[in-house]
């Protein structure tokens, strides 16, 4: 029957172009186990007919075989959710052994036999039965924790209402909570006393707290950063002499890439305790200032108008917030001005936009006959005076 129906099912499956991936994988798994599925169907049909037509006792062995075949197949399907191959094999064979002993009525004898292989260490008694129970319990719990974590992670990452930083925090918290619960419940299920473990973990925690103070500080700082949303991936920040945008938020550090391609790993503690300039915290507007001077003979009203027009001619300068130009002082050889303008793309660089505005000012001033003064010095060579002085000092 498998040879007859197998190729037909494959041909039918190849025509299902609009099917989702999980449906296609399910049919492929069933197709790979078609012989065992057909065997289970046929043997249960025989058992049902024999129990209805002949004496039920005559179908006892066939009934046990059919129950075992069905149970083993269900165990195989259920353990496919375990991704770790070694753990999947352990749980699969342990579950098959358990259902086999349960169906054949030998579970109590097997339990007594496994419990007899044991040794004691103080008040703790370890037996082969305890080891088998622990493996099965941990396999089931860790598998369930992994499944719940994966489903929750996918839902969190698909949510548009949760910021990227909060998504990272929630995923980490879910992993710690579910896997921690699986380990604790597994230990409690096999009869391990957790009181001593709590005392030991407390002592270890105190020692690690002193030894890993900086590491713990960075971990706590990362949680604070994620909760208060002070910085997030994509923000442009400056910390001291470091200026760049954030690539990723880690548990210990923040990755920052600068304009020259360097990647800095800044500890999270420095971002909490230090002064950080976030150029894109509430909005993307950034104001830049440049200074210049013109000669005293140039009209300051005309200079201000020309400077504003020159700044507005640069592409990255925002016209929604017009530039302003003010006189800030009268220097030794020039009237000093400040020109302020706004941009919305600090990731494009600050030095280059300042250079473009300076270049626009140079062209505009040359076109309108406005001069930019510079200090001049006059050097006088006093050769005659030096010679007369030397002659006066010579002996007569």
Protein Blocks (a to p, Z undefined) as FASTA:
>chain_A
ZZmmmmmmmmmmmmmmmbcfklmmmmmmmmmmmmmmmmmmmmmmmmmmmmmmmcfklmmm
mmmmmmmmmmmmmmmmmmmmpmblklmmmmmmmmmmmmmmmmnopmmmmmmmmmmmccde
hjbccdfklmmmmmmmmmmmmmmmmmmmmmmmmmmmmpmkbcfklmmmmmmmmmmmmmmm
mmmmmmmmnopafklmmmmmmmmmmmmmmmmmmmmmmmmmmmmmmmnomacehiacdehj
accddfbdcfkbccdddfkopacdddfklmmmmccddfklmmmcdcddddddddfkbcfk
lmmmmmmmmmmmpmklcfklccddddfbdcfkbccdddddddfblknojklmmmmmmmmm
mmmmmmnopacddddddddddfklmmmmmmmmpcZZ
